[in-house]
Structures are given as structure tokens and as C-alpha cells.
Amino acid sequence: MHALRKDNVELLIQEAASGEVEAQYQLGEHFRNRAAIDIDLEQAFAWYERAARQDHLDAQYRVGVLQLHGTGAHKNPAAAIEWLSKAAEQNHNKAQTRLAWCYQTGTGVEANIDRRGSEYRYGVDLVSHRGGQRQRARAVFCGGFVFSRGRR
């Protein structure tokens, strides 16, 4: 995504403020995007959260990641796990992979090898159908690590 012109951002803000969920997500992307001149991660989080509460799948993933790392929001691994789980349950492959990492590292949840193996397996299957070679490679590598330890 490239930086939006100021008049486009103002129009997007109007649409987002009126409750338009895709505009809220796009505004979050705008404020998070490193190519944007006016980067504001707190604003990005606020708009993502509004879209996530209206069941925007990618916004749910973004809210989870930002809360997981405390970027643009207070670090809250427990809330991050809730958002990532919501997205993962709706087949968001990045959320599934990130959630599996949380189970692997015990970030925001108790470490659980059985759960992370199934999350990676599920994520690999989904990514295989959708493309996304980089994400697929990551999931395959991490899933392979889990399975090489003889755990499922």
C-alpha cells in the first residue's frame, strides 16, 4: 500500500467514522504502513479495533498482533490470543501461524505442543490452498520442527 493523498485520507476518515468497516480497516493500514508519511501506530490500532469489533477478519489479526507486541496499544498477550483465535477460527492463515507460535513459546498462553502442532498443520493446509509461499514456508518449517520432535 502506498501513502494516500491528504484529501483521500480525509474522505477515508469520514467513511470510517460513519461505521464503514472496510474504511476503518484501510485507515488502520494507512496509519500502520511504513510508506505513509504520517505513521501513527496508536491511530492504526484504534481503527483496526473498530473494524475488528465489526468482524473484519484481517483487522482481528492486526489487533491481535499489535496487542501481542505492545505496538500502538498496551501489551496484552491474553487479549491478543483472543483476537488471534477469532481470526484463526475463521481460517486466517497468518493468525493460525502466529497462534501456533504463541503456543510454542508460551506467549499469552501456557505452552502446548499438541495445540501448536495442530495449528501449524491447519495453517499449512490452508496456505497450500490459498498460495502465499513465504507464509507457507514458515508454517511448514515450524510444523516440521514440531513433528521432528515426535509430537503431534
C-alpha positions, -999 to 999 in steps of 0.1 A, spaced: 0 0 0 13 34 -9 7 66 11 -27 81 5 -31 118 -6 -44 140 22 -78 145 6 -82 107 2 -73 102 39 -99 128 49 -126 110 29 -115 77 44 -117 92 79 -153 104 72 -163 69 59 -146 52 88 -162 75 114 -196 67 99 -190 30 107 -179 17 73 -159 -13 83 -136 -16 53 -127 21 56 -118 16 92 -95 -13 82 -79 7 54 -74 36 77 -56 13 101 -34 1 72 -27 37 63 -15 47 97 5 14 102 21 15 68 58 24 68 54 42 35 29 66 49 44 100 60 21 103 90 27 69 107 7 67 139 5 32 154 -19 42 181 -43 56 154 -38 24 134 -47 3 164 -78 23 172 -91 19 136 -82 -17 134 -100 -23 167 -132 -7 155 -131 -28 123 -123 -60 143 -153 -54 166 -174 -55 134 -159 -89 125 -133 -77 99 -111 -107 97 -78 -90 88 -84 -64 114 -89 -91 140 -55 -104 131 -38 -70 132 -53 -61 166 -40 -94 179 -5 -89 166 -3 -53 179 -15 -62 213 8 -92 214 38 -70 210 25 -38 226 28 -19 193 4 10 192 -15 -5 221 -8 -17 256 9 -51 255 -19 -75 264 -10 -111 254 -43 -125 268 -64 -102 247 -41 -108 217 -47 -145 220 -85 -139 219 -83 -118 187 -58 -142 170 -81 -171 180 -111 -154 165 -93 -149 132 -77 -184 133 -111 -200 138 -122 -182 106 -93 -197 87 -70 -167 87 -37 -185 79 -14 -158 94 -34 -158 126 -32 -196 128 6 -195 124 10 -167 149 -12 -185 173 8 -217 169 39 -196 177 22 -184 209 16 -220 219 51 -229 210 67 -201 231 41 -199 258 33 -163 249 0 -153 263 -9 -189 269 5 -220 285 29 -237 261 11 -266 245 29 -287 219 -1 -307 209 -21 -275 202 7 -258 182 12 -288 161 -25 -289 151 -25 -251 145 6 -253 122 -9 -283 104 -41 -265 98 -23 -233 87 -2 -253 62 -32 -269 47 -50 -236 43 -20 -218 29 -14 -246 4 -49 -239 -10 -45 -201 -10 -9 -195 -22 14 -173 -1 47 -191 -5 65 -172 22 38 -179 49 35 -215 37 73 -220 40 72 -206 76 43 -228 86 59 -259 70 92 -252 87 77 -246 122 53 -275 118 83 -297 107 101 -286 138 72 -297 160 68 -330 142 105 -338 142 103 -339 180 78 -368 176 49 -347 189 16 -341 172 
